[in-house]
Amino acid sequence: MLLTIGLLAMCLGVAVGIVSVALPRVTTPLSLTTFLRYAAIAGVLAVGSTVMYAVHASDGGRGSLVVADAAMTLSPAITAVGVRGFPPRAQRVATGVAVAIAVGVGVCTAVTDAETALVVKSATLAFVCAGCALAAIATTTVAPLPARLIAGAMGAYAIFSAARAIVVTLGGDASPLFSVEFATAVATLTVLVCGAAVILTIHPARRVAGDGPNTLSVVVIDDARLLAHAYGSERLSSLVAELRVAARALDDHAFDVRHGVATALTSALATLEYEMQHSFGWNPEEIALLAEPTAARSRSDDD
């Protein structure tokens, strides 16, 4: 029991550290950065659930199983919130819903028999993972390839979980395809694929830029920190958001970078200056904030 509590405290400590330390250091509500933070938390929860299942297998305690089931449910739910790219207020609400669902699964595991708990957990995972797959399909936060990887992995696991819930309900849980060992292997593969998607997301600009010297352009709000200090982060956030909307209207494959957007548009800076002036009504002072950093073609959004 002490080991279970210690491991739980460690996992929660890391997750809380990411939220309370890393997120406030972000100067703008950059959706891609937020996705990476949520993905990191989801990874911690996935590893934590695996550890708790191992503890349960060794001591048979109900407490470790409760934590494992809750963490396993919360991991894809948190991923869905991050990949969808909600505005800050909606993001908080969605995170609260994700936590509530995970707590509900944990409570069910604590108060019901093993078979009922497995059915509830599997059905909930099917629902959550399907939602995550749909969020990945619709996302404008993550580049297409990583988004497809997340959608495919989560969609496949949703189908597996739904089938497992049905089979267990019908009394066919003895099937090798739904054994604990096979289910663990499928869950591990899902986590690995999603982890690969996150890795691909970290440096998308370098991969695109490698196709040719003029393939990718990065347009940003210059002197963003100074602007945020002078006019507030909300003003900076509004300008960056409008810039990204304009870029995506012209280039479906444009993606977020810090304080701006990466795009394959020809003459990106001039094109976006024209677009911001005529479609969004930016004044000359706001237009002057746009810049195309010299080294931006070889840098990613974490620069």
C-alpha positions in Angstrom: 0.0 0.0 0.0 2.8 2.4 0.8 4.4 1.6 -2.6 1.1 2.4 -4.3 0.8 5.7 -2.5 4.4 6.6 -3.3 4.1 5.9 -7.0 0.8 7.7 -7.2 2.4 10.8 -5.5 5.4 10.6 -7.9 3.2 10.5 -11.0 0.9 13.2 -9.8 3.9 15.3 -8.8 5.4 15.2 -12.3 2.0 15.9 -13.9 1.3 18.9 -11.6 4.8 20.1 -12.1 4.3 20.2 -15.8 1.1 22.2 -15.4 2.1 24.6 -12.7 5.7 25.2 -13.8 5.9 24.7 -17.5 2.6 26.2 -18.7 3.0 29.6 -16.9 6.4 30.0 -18.6 4.7 30.1 -22.0 4.3 33.7 -22.9 1.3 33.2 -25.2 -1.5 30.5 -25.3 0.2 28.8 -28.2 -2.0 25.8 -29.2 0.9 23.6 -30.3 2.8 24.3 -27.1 -0.3 23.5 -25.1 -0.8 20.2 -27.0 2.8 19.2 -26.2 2.2 19.9 -22.5 -1.0 17.9 -22.5 0.7 15.1 -24.4 3.5 15.1 -21.7 0.9 14.7 -19.0 -0.9 12.0 -20.9 2.5 10.2 -21.2 3.0 10.4 -17.5 -0.5 9.0 -16.8 0.1 6.2 -19.3 3.4 5.2 -17.6 1.8 5.6 -14.2 -1.1 3.4 -15.0 1.3 0.7 -16.2 3.2 0.9 -13.0 0.0 0.6 -11.0 -1.2 -2.4 -12.9 2.2 -4.0 -12.1 1.7 -3.2 -8.4 -1.8 -4.7 -8.5 -0.5 -7.9 -10.2 2.1 -8.3 -7.4 0.0 -7.5 -4.3 -3.6 -7.8 -5.6 -4.6 -4.6 -3.8 -7.8 -2.8 -5.0 -6.3 0.7 -4.4 -3.6 0.2 -7.1 -6.2 -1.1 -9.6 -8.5 1.9 -8.9 -5.6 4.3 -9.6 -4.5 2.4 -12.7 -8.0 2.3 -14.3 -8.5 6.0 -13.6 -5.1 7.0 -15.0 -5.6 4.8 -18.1 -8.8 6.5 -18.8 -7.5 10.0 -18.2 -4.5 9.6 -20.5 -6.4 9.5 -23.8 -9.0 12.0 -22.4 -6.2 14.5 -21.8 -4.7 13.8 -25.2 -8.1 14.6 -26.8 -8.2 18.0 -25.0 -4.7 18.9 -26.1 -5.0 17.8 -29.7 -8.4 19.6 -30.2 -6.9 23.0 -29.4 -9.7 24.5 -27.3 -9.7 28.2 -26.3 -8.5 28.6 -22.7 -11.9 28.7 -21.0 -13.2 25.7 -23.0 -10.0 23.9 -22.4 -10.4 24.2 -18.6 -14.0 22.9 -18.9 -12.9 20.0 -21.1 -10.1 19.1 -18.7 -12.6 19.1 -15.9 -14.9 16.7 -17.8 -11.9 14.5 -18.6 -11.0 14.3 -14.9 -14.6 13.6 -13.9 -14.8 10.7 -16.3 -11.6 9.2 -15.0 -12.7 9.6 -11.4 -16.0 7.9 -12.3 -14.1 5.0 -13.7 -12.0 4.8 -10.6 -15.0 4.9 -8.4 -16.7 2.1 -10.4 -13.6 0.0 -10.0 -13.6 0.6 -6.3 -17.2 -0.4 -5.6 -18.1 -3.0 -8.2 -16.9 -6.5 -9.0 -14.0 -7.1 -11.4 -16.1 -8.0 -14.4 -18.4 -5.0 -14.2 -15.4 -2.7 -13.6 -13.7 -4.1 -16.7 -16.8 -3.6 -18.9 -17.3 0.0 -17.6 -13.6 0.8 -18.1 -13.5 -0.7 -21.6 -16.7 1.0 -22.7 -15.5 4.3 -21.3 -12.1 3.9 -23.1 -14.0 3.2 -26.3 -15.9 6.5 -26.0 -12.9 8.5 -24.9 -10.5 7.2 -27.6 -13.1 7.6 -30.3 -13.5 11.2 -29.2 -9.7 11.6 -29.3 -9.6 10.2 -32.8 -12.3 12.6 -34.0 -10.5 15.5 -32.3 -7.2 14.5 -34.1 -9.0 14.3 -37.5 -10.5 17.8 -37.0 -7.4 19.4 -35.4 -5.8 22.5 -36.8 -3.2 22.4 -34.1 -1.1 19.4 -35.0 0.5 18.8 -38.4 -1.3 16.3 -40.7 1.0 13.3 -40.3 1.1 13.3 -36.5 -2.6 14.0 -36.4 -3.3 11.0 -38.6 -1.1 8.8 -36.4 -3.0 9.8 -33.3 -6.4 9.4 -35.0 -5.4 5.9 -36.3 -4.0 4.7 -33.0 -6.9 6.0 -30.9 -9.5 4.9 -33.4 -8.1 1.3 -33.4 -8.0 1.2 -29.6 -11.5 2.5 -29.4 -12.7 -0.4 -31.6 -10.7 -2.9 -29.5 -12.1 -1.5 -26.3 -15.6 -1.6 -27.5 -15.2 -5.2 -28.7 -13.7 -6.1 -25.4 -16.6 -4.6 -23.5 -19.1 -6.5 -25.6 -17.2 -9.8 -25.3 -16.8 -9.6 -21.6 -20.5 -8.6 -21.2 -21.4 -11.7 -23.2 -19.2 -13.9 -21.0 -16.4 -14.4 -23.6 -13.6 -12.8 -21.7 -11.6 -16.1 -21.9 -10.8 -15.3 -25.5 -7.0 -14.9 -26.1 -7.7 -11.7 -28.1 -9.1 -10.0 -25.0 -6.7 -11.5 -22.4 -4.9 -9.2 -20.0 -1.6 -9.8 -21.8 -3.0 -9.1 -25.3 -4.9 -6.0 -24.0 -1.6 -4.7 -22.5 0.2 -5.2 -25.7 -2.4 -3.3 -27.7 -2.4 -0.5 -25.1 1.4 -0.3 -25.2 1.4 -0.1 -29.0 -1.2 2.6 -28.9 1.0 4.7 -26.5 4.1 4.1 -28.6 2.3 5.3 -31.8 1.0 8.4 -30.0 4.5 9.0 -28.6 5.9 8.9 -32.1 3.3 11.4 -33.2 4.4 13.8 -30.5 8.0 13.4 -31.5 7.1 14.2 -35.1 5.2 17.3 -33.9 8.2 18.8 -32.0 10.3 19.7 -35.1 7.9 19.9 -38.1 9.5 22.9 -39.6 12.9 21.1 -40.1 11.3 18.2 -41.9 9.3 20.5 -44.3 12.2 22.8 -44.9 14.3 19.8 -45.9 12.3 19.4 -49.1 13.7 22.6 -50.6 15.2 26.0 -49.6 12.0 27.9 -50.4 9.4 25.4 -49.3 8.6 26.8 -45.9 8.3 30.4 -44.6 7.7 31.4 -41.0 5.9 34.7 -40.3 5.7 35.9 -36.7 4.8 38.8 -34.5 8.1 40.5 -34.0 9.2 41.6 -30.5 6.3 39.6 -29.1 7.6 39.8 -25.5 7.8 43.6 -25.7 4.3 43.8 -27.2 2.9 41.5 -24.5 4.6 43.7 -21.8 3.3 46.9 -23.3 -0.2 46.0 -24.3 -0.9 42.7 -22.4 -0.9 39.1 -23.4 -4.5 39.2 -24.5 -3.7 41.7 -27.3 -0.8 39.6 -28.4 -2.9 36.5 -28.4 -5.5 38.2 -30.5 -3.1 39.3 -33.2 -1.4 35.9 -33.3 -4.7 34.1 -33.6 -5.8 36.3 -36.5 -2.5 35.8 -38.2 -3.0 32.0 -38.0 -6.6 32.2 -39.2 -5.4 34.2 -42.2 -2.6 31.8 -43.0 -4.8 28.7 -42.8 -7.4 30.3 -45.0 -4.8 30.5 -47.7 -2.8 27.3 -46.9 -4.5 24.3 -45.4 -1.2 22.8 -44.2 0.0 25.9 -42.3 0.8 25.1 -38.7 1.5 27.1 -35.5 4.9 28.2 -34.4 5.7 30.4 -31.4 4.1 33.8 -31.9 3.2 33.1 -35.5 2.7 30.5 -38.3 4.7 28.4 -40.7 3.3 28.2 -44.2 4.3 27.2 -47.8 2.7 30.4 -49.2 4.8 32.1 -51.9 6.1 35.5 -50.7 4.5 34.6 -47.3 5.3 37.9 -45.5 3.9 40.2 -48.3 0.9 37.9 -48.8 0.0 37.9 -45.1 0.6 41.6 -44.8 -1.9 42.2 -47.6 -4.4 39.7 -46.1 -4.2 41.2 -42.6 -4.7 44.7 -43.9 -7.6 44.0 -46.2 -9.4 41.1 -44.5 -8.7 41.8 -40.9 -8.4 45.6 -40.9 -5.0 45.8 -39.3 -3.6 49.3 -39.1 0.0 50.1 -40.3 1.4 49.8 -36.8 0.1 46.3 -36.5 1.2 45.3 -40.0 4.7 46.5 -39.1 4.8 43.9 -36.3 4.9 41.1 -38.9 8.4 39.7 -39.6 10.0 36.7 -41.4 13.0 35.8 -39.2 16.1 35.1 -41.2 16.7 31.8 -39.5 13.1 30.8 -39.2 13.3 28.3 -42.1 15.5 26.0 -40.1 13.9 26.4 -36.8 10.9 24.9 -35.2 8.2 26.3 -32.9 10.3 25.7 -29.7 13.0 28.2 -30.7 
